[in-house]
Amino acid sequence: TLKPLGEFSYAMPFPAVRADLGAVRSLARYFPNLSGSSLFKEQGLLKAVSWLQGPIKNIIDEVVTDPFLLRLLDLECFVISGLLAKDT
């Protein structure tokens, strides 16, 4: 399910996720919250952060298997952002 990803994203504000050397300092203050999330325990910090920074399609491919739901999520991504899930 997507519940662990929701817990992880709630524990860390999006601006704290950076792609530079300052990321360590930004993430350090949220680490106690992050380490308690089930996504962190199952996947590790790098995988969890890469899920938040990457396209939603990466998460959908690992979680959703039903062809109808895959098309529905692609449609939802397009309606919200104007892009398909692989580009969102």
PyMOL commands that set and color helices and strands:
alter all, ss='L'
color gray80, all
select helices_A, chain A and resi 3-11+14-16+23-28+31-35+38-43+45-53+56-63+67-81+85-87
alter helices_A, ss='H'
color red, helices_A
deselect
rebuild
show_as cartoon
